[in-house]
């Protein structure tokens, strides 16, 4: 079994910064990619950013130039540096990973709330 544990998040002012981190643990043979999704009430969960084990990144258009994703393959962690925060960034942020343990599967964290005050 694989667990994803998120940290960071909380309250920030518009224009401010926050950093999210996520650590994967458990039976892990390899991690194909890790990333962050977010969801607000009544809306579908959407991709914010992800990064492959080779370092290839992908960002939602809405966060390009403001958010930076990074990973540490040795520690099975992923971080999301969020700068120039906007009110519309307010959401529950979920860590996601594609992990090969006994088989290849998707795993999700429990989510962490980010609130940006205007």
Buried (B, 14 or more C-beta within 10 A) or exposed (E): EBEBBBBBBEEBEEEEEBEBBBBBEEEBEEBEBBBBBBBEEEEEBEBBBBBBBEEEBEBBEEBEEBBBBBBEBEEBBBBBBBBEBBEEBBBBBBBBBBBBBEEEEEBBBEBBEBBBEE
